[in-house]
């Protein structure tokens, strides 16, 4: 019953290379998080720009977004399962909802915090309306959009695991299956995979991008 | 090179909460001749930056008209280059890209690059084309801002205390360069400053502005040969003349802000407060 380290590693090997159940589950989960995360970033980015630019949108939708953000996205799963009739759509829905609001709020803050002097300067060079958004506001808010993306990934990944425990397919479902067979070694093996994915994304993706962006935008403490 | 005509301009800031408004200046008229270097000098709060912003199109005047050449100013545009007190460079663009940012809309990429490089050379920054703004010193950033404004080939160059935040040595260097650039390009320049010496050193005419009521107090024509020497008697005489009027204006501003507490004649700290009977007796 109780998992052992060697047993877990053994299960990890078997699952990934012999039976391939872990490999398939991993591929499925990764596909879901990548698509869900991308959509969350796009939708959140768009909403964030809208809230940051338009005062009317901010005063109407703004508090709604904050309200929605405080609802853990997994809470949407029961409704989503009904609406999407238990399909994979429900899981995507929850993952996207998990990431969108964090992205929205961070992009909104980034747009609001653009130094007014940059906008004034751009105006004197003949930039107007949408050009100002594309050429000044968006690039200026990239550092906080990156923070938003990071949070969107973290929330999305958690939401995905929770949704898969209840829903179908992926690492979460495999985890539940393993529990049903009292295969605790396999449970721990899956937990190892989940944490590894987190580590890899954090160190090889976000940290690297963030370092680059912060040094280019001159936001690091070193230098000057 | 274009003439700037400011005719009877008024600027009033409405205050909705208290239902009263604040008029910065009224019926202000000024003509800057083509190729002329004019300084706006005055105490803080006299509206010199506001006036410049109105010419730039960044602020709207309450009434009156500003014309650059034959066009009436309604909004900001690339026919007027503006240099602010802060360099206002886009932090995510290199020095070269920052200058190109101003002209990208007008020309093709290659052409813009060549053009930008030319102007960066004018301000001696050829070595820093690919540096980011945060890697430059304050003076260098301001040079980039000047190059950026010039690269648009504007009819007028508007400078809003461009050297206010720099140290004395850097400022002296940039004075020489601005003068050189002005002689070279023969642009019409409107220059806001609170530094008397700076205004005498650089300008053809000095427009002295005051507060309460806001507006032009006096216009000095600086008839000294260039390059000007701050130690020459004529220079010092003019500096004293301007200081006499400006000093009174500054005192007015201070009184406005601090009330009877302010007294430029003596420091009142050593006297007992019971001796202070106010100034309005």
Interface residues (C-beta under 8 A of the other chain):
Chain A: X115 X117 X118 X120 X121 X122 X123 X124 X125 X126 X127 X135 X136 X139 X140 X142 X216 X217 X218 X223 X224
Chain B: X56 X57 X58 X75 X76 X77 X78 X80 X81 X82 X84 X86 X88 X90 X91 X92 X101 X102 X105 X132 X133 X134 X135 X148 X149 X152
